[in-house]
Every structure is written in structure tokens, then in C-alpha cells.
């Protein structure tokens, strides 16, 4: 059997994008997207734009509509009202659009695994479903196994794999046909920290290939590491959608933690000379204060220099940024009435 091929050299999405085009093109667009199930409305007038080549994180509480939105994009459900556009082309749910379906890789939360098959046979089965033949099929299987770091397990029976390996195998199955759009519904659910780290690295590799990825997850720290953009769903409404950097700039406060080995009152007196500081928390036994700080890095350096020049014996001075979880709780539960 041939050696695995370097993934970054051979696998590319069906419609690859580069950095310059990604800033202009939309891989996914929805307009007034609504989905009702009997009397329950799961999605309400969702207008979503996802730039080609981005990693878009979708967050929200249980029942917010994340899975429903992903299923609509994957053509596993049809909308009650509204339109979906992939690569600029409108989806028509009533008739087959195989060329668009081939652009999509979809990993649902409960994806099927035929655990009596070997890893190779499982991927070979799905590669055949996508019409891959002969050497192309063999090459694609090697490539995705290399991507998810399961080449050494290609002859193993699936039931012998760990949960993290099974999840990475599901991801390999989702990209066996080189899609340009990847939809992942809670892909790290139930994984331990090591398995989550391995999964994050796979997503980074896909991002480097220009594959547009939409991820829903409750693990917000993972999304903060991976995503270029974030959308927040609440009760079926898309209440926020923006680049992650913009969300941090607009909604995330910066804190500075300062600790002194001297008298805490001396530190607090010195800090009062800076009018734009708000003391948030004091730990007297540790000689430590946390302040809200809205300045830039140069201003933070000036603050540190002033404290040193005032002969405050510091043992700690570091900046903290509010997390994506903090941003979520600020925005959450504010959906339109």
C-alpha cells in the first residue's frame, strides 16, 4: 500500500479561495430563513453571511436553533420560509442539486459509524458513494487519513477506536470528496482535552486549505481559538454575527491585575491618579487589585512605568481580556420581541 500523501500538498476544496478573494466572496448566505415544526418556530428570519474561507462559530443555548440551521444548510431539512445561497447559487429543495451537495461536507452530532468495518473500508465505502474511482479513491483515503492523523489505524476495526479517533474518522468521511464548505454540529461533544486539541488542529489544517467551516459548539474556549467569525443564536433569532476580533473590540473589556508586596493602600492611592481606571476587585490578603482598563498597550506600559517610578513594590502586573463566554452572556437573552 502506498505511503500517505502530505495533506497540505494534495487536498484542496472543490472551489479553493485565496486570502484576497475570501474578503469579497460569500460561501453561505441566508435570507429571512425560517423553520417551523408544527407550532414551534425553531428559526426566525435568519439573515446570515459567511465569508468564503472563514471559520464561523455558531453558539447559543440548547434549543436556540443551531442544529436546525445547520441541517437547512446541509439540505437535510427544507425551510418553511426564506432562501439559502451556497457559493452564490440558490438552493432549490424540491429538486436535486447534486453539484451543490457535493460542495458540502456535513458532520452531524449523531453521525453513523459502522463499527464492524475497518477504518479503511469505512472511508472506501463513502468514497465510492461520492463516485471516486480507482487511484483517485485510494489517494483521497490516504489524504484524509493523513489529515486526521489516523493513517496508523487504517486497518483497525472502528469499534476499537477511542471516542476522539471516531470523531476524527467522522470528519475524514465528511471531507473525503473535497468539499468547499464544511458543516460541523457539536464535533467536540464528549471529547477529553487531548482529543479536543487534536480536533482543533485538524480544523486549522482545513482552514489553511481555504475550506469554509461552520462549527456549532458549547465549548466556547475552542471556538475562541479557532474561529474568524462568530454568530449567536437565541430562541431562533440570530442576535449577533460579526468577526471575532470586532466582537472583542466592541464588547470585551480589558482588565489589569496588579499585585504589590507593599501596602495595598499605597497602590490604590497611586492608581487613583489615573482617572480612567475602575477598581473591580480587591484581594487584600494577596495585596492584589483588578482594574478595568480601556487603554492601548502603550498606555498600559505607561501605567506600569508610573507605578515602578512611584516605588510600588510590584510582584504582578498582567492584562486580561474578557472571554468569548463573557461576550455571550452579555449578548444572550436579548432577542427581539
C-alpha positions as CSV (number, residue, x, y, z in Angstrom):
1,X,0.0,0.0,0.0
2,X,1.3,3.4,-0.9
3,X,2.5,5.8,1.8
4,X,0.2,8.5,3.0
5,X,0.5,11.7,1.0
6,X,1.1,15.1,2.7
7,X,-2.4,16.5,3.2
8,X,-1.4,20.1,2.8
9,X,0.1,19.5,-0.6
10,X,-2.7,17.4,-2.2
11,X,-6.1,18.0,-0.8
12,X,-7.9,21.2,-1.9
13,X,-11.5,22.2,-1.8
14,X,-13.6,21.9,-4.9
15,X,-13.6,25.7,-5.3
16,X,-10.5,26.9,-3.5
17,X,-10.2,30.5,-2.4
18,X,-7.3,32.7,-1.5
19,X,-7.0,35.4,1.1
20,X,-7.8,38.2,-1.3
21,X,-10.9,36.6,-2.7
22,X,-12.1,35.4,0.7
23,X,-12.6,39.0,1.7
24,X,-15.1,39.6,-1.1
25,X,-16.9,36.3,-1.7
26,X,-19.7,34.7,0.4
27,X,-19.7,30.9,0.7
28,X,-23.1,30.9,2.6
29,X,-25.9,33.4,2.6
30,X,-29.4,33.1,4.1
31,X,-32.3,35.5,3.7
32,X,-35.3,35.5,6.0
33,X,-34.6,31.9,6.8
34,X,-37.4,30.5,9.0
35,X,-38.2,26.9,10.1
36,X,-41.4,25.8,11.9
37,X,-42.2,22.4,13.3
38,X,-46.0,22.3,13.9
39,X,-46.5,25.1,16.5
40,X,-42.8,25.5,17.3
41,X,-40.6,28.0,15.4
42,X,-37.0,26.8,15.5
43,X,-35.5,29.6,13.3
44,X,-36.9,33.1,12.8
45,X,-35.9,35.3,9.8
46,X,-32.2,34.5,9.9
47,X,-30.0,36.6,7.6
48,X,-26.6,35.0,7.7
49,X,-23.5,35.8,5.7
50,X,-20.4,33.6,5.9
51,X,-17.3,34.7,4.0
52,X,-15.5,32.1,1.9
53,X,-12.5,30.6,3.6
54,X,-13.6,31.6,7.1
55,X,-14.2,29.5,10.2
56,X,-17.6,30.6,11.6
57,X,-18.5,29.6,15.1
58,X,-22.2,29.2,16.0
59,X,-23.1,29.5,19.6
60,X,-26.2,29.6,21.7
61,X,-28.1,27.6,24.4
62,X,-29.8,24.3,23.8
63,X,-32.9,24.8,21.7
64,X,-31.6,28.1,20.1
65,X,-31.8,26.6,16.6
66,X,-28.2,25.8,15.9
67,X,-28.8,22.2,14.7
68,X,-31.8,23.3,12.6
69,X,-29.8,25.9,10.9
70,X,-27.0,23.5,10.0
71,X,-29.5,20.9,8.8
72,X,-31.0,23.5,6.5
73,X,-27.6,24.4,5.1
74,X,-26.8,20.8,4.6
75,X,-30.1,20.3,2.7
76,X,-31.2,17.7,5.3
77,X,-34.3,19.9,6.1
78,X,-36.2,22.4,3.9
79,X,-37.1,25.8,5.2
80,X,-40.6,27.0,5.9
81,X,-39.8,30.5,4.5
82,X,-36.6,32.0,3.2
83,X,-33.7,31.3,0.9
84,X,-30.2,29.7,1.2
85,X,-27.4,30.5,-1.2
86,X,-24.2,28.4,-1.4
87,X,-21.4,29.9,-3.5
88,X,-23.9,32.5,-4.8
89,X,-26.3,29.8,-6.1
90,X,-29.8,29.5,-4.6
91,X,-30.8,26.1,-3.1
92,X,-33.9,24.6,-4.5
93,X,-35.0,21.9,-2.0
94,X,-37.7,20.5,-4.2
95,X,-35.3,19.3,-6.9
96,X,-31.9,17.6,-6.8
97,X,-28.8,19.9,-7.0
98,X,-26.1,17.3,-6.8
99,X,-23.3,19.7,-7.8
100,X,-24.2,21.8,-4.7
101,X,-24.5,18.8,-2.4
102,X,-21.0,17.8,-3.5
103,X,-19.7,21.2,-2.2
104,X,-20.9,20.3,1.3
105,X,-19.2,18.2,4.0
106,X,-21.6,17.6,6.9
107,X,-20.8,16.0,10.3
108,X,-23.9,15.8,12.4
109,X,-23.9,15.3,16.1
110,X,-25.1,11.7,15.7
111,X,-23.2,10.6,12.5
112,X,-23.4,6.9,11.7
113,X,-20.4,4.6,12.3
114,X,-20.4,1.0,11.0
115,X,-18.3,-0.3,13.8
116,X,-17.7,-3.8,12.4
117,X,-15.8,-2.2,9.4
118,X,-12.2,-1.3,9.4
119,X,-11.2,2.4,9.1
120,X,-10.1,1.9,5.5
121,X,-13.3,0.1,4.5
122,X,-15.5,2.7,6.1
123,X,-13.8,5.5,4.1
124,X,-13.7,3.4,1.0
125,X,-17.5,2.9,1.2
126,X,-18.2,6.7,1.4
127,X,-15.6,7.5,-1.3
128,X,-17.5,5.1,-3.6
129,X,-20.8,6.8,-2.8
130,X,-19.3,10.0,-4.0
131,X,-18.2,8.4,-7.2
132,X,-14.4,8.3,-6.6
133,X,-12.8,5.6,-8.6
134,X,-9.5,3.7,-8.7
135,X,-6.3,5.5,-7.9
136,X,-8.3,8.7,-7.1
137,X,-10.2,6.9,-4.4
138,X,-7.1,5.4,-2.9
139,X,-5.3,8.7,-2.9
140,X,-8.2,10.5,-1.3
141,X,-8.4,8.0,1.5
142,X,-4.7,8.3,2.2
143,X,-5.1,12.1,2.2
144,X,-7.9,12.3,4.7
145,X,-6.3,9.7,7.0
146,X,-3.2,11.9,7.0
147,X,-5.3,15.0,7.7
148,X,-6.9,13.4,10.8
149,X,-3.8,11.6,11.9
150,X,-5.3,8.1,11.6
151,X,-3.1,6.6,9.0
152,X,-1.6,4.2,11.6
153,X,-5.2,3.0,12.3
154,X,-6.3,2.3,8.8
155,X,-6.6,-1.5,9.3
156,X,-8.2,-1.2,12.7
157,X,-11.8,-2.1,13.3
158,X,-13.8,1.0,14.2
159,X,-15.1,-0.4,17.4
160,X,-11.6,-0.5,18.8
161,X,-11.1,3.3,18.3
162,X,-11.3,5.9,21.1
163,X,-14.1,8.4,21.0
164,X,-11.8,11.1,19.8
165,X,-10.5,8.9,17.0
166,X,-14.1,8.0,16.0
167,X,-14.8,11.8,15.8
168,X,-11.8,12.4,13.6
169,X,-12.8,9.5,11.4
170,X,-16.2,11.1,11.0
171,X,-14.5,14.3,10.0
172,X,-12.4,12.3,7.5
173,X,-15.6,10.9,6.0
174,X,-17.0,14.4,5.7
175,X,-14.1,15.7,3.6
176,X,-13.4,12.6,1.5
177,X,-15.0,14.3,-1.5
178,X,-13.1,17.6,-1.1
179,X,-16.0,19.9,-0.3
180,X,-15.6,23.6,-0.2
181,X,-18.0,24.0,2.7
182,X,-17.8,22.0,5.9
183,X,-20.7,21.9,8.5
184,X,-19.9,20.6,11.9
185,X,-22.6,20.1,14.6
186,X,-21.1,19.8,18.1
187,X,-18.0,18.0,16.8
188,X,-16.1,18.0,20.2
189,X,-19.1,17.0,22.4
190,X,-17.9,14.5,25.0
191,X,-14.2,14.6,24.0
192,X,-11.4,14.9,26.5
193,X,-9.0,17.8,26.4
194,X,-6.4,15.9,24.4
195,X,-8.9,14.8,21.8
196,X,-10.3,18.3,21.5
197,X,-6.8,19.7,20.9
198,X,-6.2,17.1,18.2
199,X,-9.6,18.0,16.6
200,X,-8.7,21.8,16.7
201,X,-5.5,21.1,14.8
202,X,-7.4,19.3,12.1
203,X,-9.7,22.4,11.7
204,X,-6.7,24.6,11.5
205,X,-5.4,22.4,8.7
206,X,-8.7,22.7,6.8
207,X,-8.6,26.5,7.3
208,X,-5.2,26.7,5.7
209,X,-6.7,24.9,2.7
210,X,-9.4,27.6,2.3
211,X,-12.3,25.4,3.3
212,X,-15.2,27.4,4.7
213,X,-16.1,25.8,8.0
214,X,-19.2,26.4,10.2
215,X,-18.9,24.9,13.7
216,X,-21.6,24.8,16.4
217,X,-20.3,24.1,19.9
218,X,-20.9,24.7,23.6
219,X,-17.1,24.7,24.2
220,X,-16.6,28.4,23.7
221,X,-12.9,28.4,24.5
222,X,-12.3,26.1,21.5
223,X,-14.2,28.5,19.2
224,X,-12.3,31.4,20.5
225,X,-9.1,29.7,19.4
226,X,-10.4,28.6,16.0
227,X,-12.9,31.0,14.6
228,X,-12.6,34.1,12.5
229,X,-16.3,35.0,12.9
230,X,-19.0,34.3,15.5
231,X,-22.8,34.1,15.3
232,X,-25.0,33.9,18.4
233,X,-28.5,32.3,18.2
234,X,-31.1,32.9,20.8
235,X,-34.6,31.5,20.6
236,X,-34.3,31.1,16.8
237,X,-33.0,34.7,16.3
238,X,-29.5,35.5,15.1
239,X,-28.8,38.2,17.6
240,X,-25.2,38.7,16.7
241,X,-22.9,37.9,13.7
242,X,-19.5,39.6,13.3
243,X,-15.8,38.9,13.0
244,X,-14.5,37.7,16.4
245,X,-11.9,40.5,16.6
246,X,-14.7,43.0,16.2
247,X,-16.7,41.4,19.0
248,X,-13.7,41.6,21.3
249,X,-13.1,45.2,20.4
250,X,-16.8,46.2,20.9
251,X,-17.9,44.1,23.8
252,X,-14.9,42.6,25.6
253,X,-13.5,44.7,28.5
254,X,-9.8,44.6,29.3
255,X,-8.7,44.1,32.9
256,X,-5.3,44.5,34.6
257,X,-4.4,42.5,37.6
258,X,-1.8,44.3,39.8
259,X,-0.2,42.8,42.9
260,X,2.1,44.6,45.4
261,X,4.3,43.3,48.2
262,X,3.9,46.6,50.0
263,X,1.0,48.4,51.4
264,X,-2.1,47.9,49.2
265,X,-3.4,51.4,50.1
266,X,-0.3,52.9,48.5
267,X,-1.0,51.1,45.3
268,X,-4.7,52.2,45.4
269,X,-3.7,55.8,46.0
270,X,-1.3,55.8,43.1
271,X,-4.0,54.2,40.8
272,X,-6.5,57.0,41.7
273,X,-4.3,59.4,39.8
274,X,-5.4,57.7,36.6
275,X,-8.9,58.9,36.0
276,X,-9.9,56.2,33.5
277,X,-9.4,53.3,35.9
278,X,-12.2,51.5,37.7
279,X,-11.3,49.2,40.5
280,X,-13.3,45.9,40.1
281,X,-12.0,43.6,42.7
282,X,-9.6,43.7,45.7
283,X,-7.9,40.8,47.4
284,X,-6.4,42.4,50.5
285,X,-4.6,39.3,51.8
286,X,-2.8,38.9,48.4
287,X,-2.1,42.7,48.1
288,X,-3.9,42.5,44.7
289,X,-6.4,44.6,42.8
290,X,-8.1,44.1,39.4
291,X,-9.0,47.2,37.5
292,X,-11.0,47.8,34.3
293,X,-8.7,49.4,31.7
294,X,-9.7,50.8,28.3
295,X,-6.3,51.9,27.1
296,X,-4.0,50.5,24.5
297,X,-0.7,48.6,25.2
298,X,1.4,51.7,25.2
299,X,-0.9,53.2,27.9
300,X,-0.7,50.0,29.9
301,X,3.1,50.2,29.7
302,X,3.0,53.8,30.9
303,X,0.8,52.8,33.9
304,X,3.4,50.1,34.8
305,X,6.2,52.6,34.5
306,X,4.4,55.1,36.7
307,X,3.9,52.5,39.4
308,X,7.6,51.5,39.3
309,X,8.7,55.1,39.4
310,X,6.4,55.6,42.4
311,X,8.4,52.8,44.1
312,X,5.4,50.5,44.4
313,X,7.0,47.0,45.0
314,X,5.1,45.0,42.4
315,X,5.1,41.3,42.1
316,X,2.4,41.0,39.4
317,X,1.1,43.1,36.5
318,X,-0.8,41.4,33.7
319,X,-3.6,42.2,31.3
320,X,-6.7,40.0,30.9
321,X,-9.3,40.1,28.1
322,X,-12.9,39.1,28.8
323,X,-13.6,35.8,27.1
324,X,-16.0,34.7,24.4
325,X,-18.1,33.3,27.1
326,X,-18.3,36.7,28.8
327,X,-19.4,38.2,25.5
328,X,-22.0,35.5,25.1
329,X,-23.6,36.3,28.4
330,X,-23.6,40.0,27.7
331,X,-25.5,39.5,24.4
332,X,-27.5,36.5,25.3
333,X,-31.2,36.6,26.3
334,X,-31.7,39.9,24.4
335,X,-33.6,38.6,21.3
336,X,-36.1,40.8,19.7
337,X,-39.7,40.7,20.9
